[in-house]
Amino acid sequence: MEPLKEDNFTGVNQGELTPNLPLQYLTASSIMGDKVENAEGESMGEVEDIMIDLNSGKIDYVIIEFGGFLGMGVKYFAIPFKMLTVNPENKSFTFNQKRELLENAPGFDLDHWPDTNFHREESYWHFV
């Protein structure tokens, strides 16, 4: 086991200023509002919220806000977090699906959250 760094005891950084390289951790506030794109670089929306499973302590899914203009026509989707990959260069996430999938899929109503909604399940996105 590697000995604890002096930083852990002093609260003063004694080493590199970029200890999170390669990228391992993100703050919740840095994820909120991040763009979501597909592999072709098309917009798939942005991260509206993050849902944490209180039993496991892990992010279960993210809420993606998709489409709309001035609040009209906006749809919300629950995307399993494991289906997203981080794109650190663009400070975005990649959701490897076609844009048409979200255009044609039903979103969820903000009064009917995805813990009772089937599209928070990974299997939903493979069969839509």
Secondary structure, 3 states (H helix, E strand, C coil): CCCCCCHHHHCCCCCCCCCCCCCCCCCHHHHCCCEEECCCCCEEEEEEEEEEECCCCEEEEEEEEECCECCECCEEEEEEHHHEEEECCCCEEEECCCHHHHHHCCCCCCCCCHHHCHHHCHHHHHHC
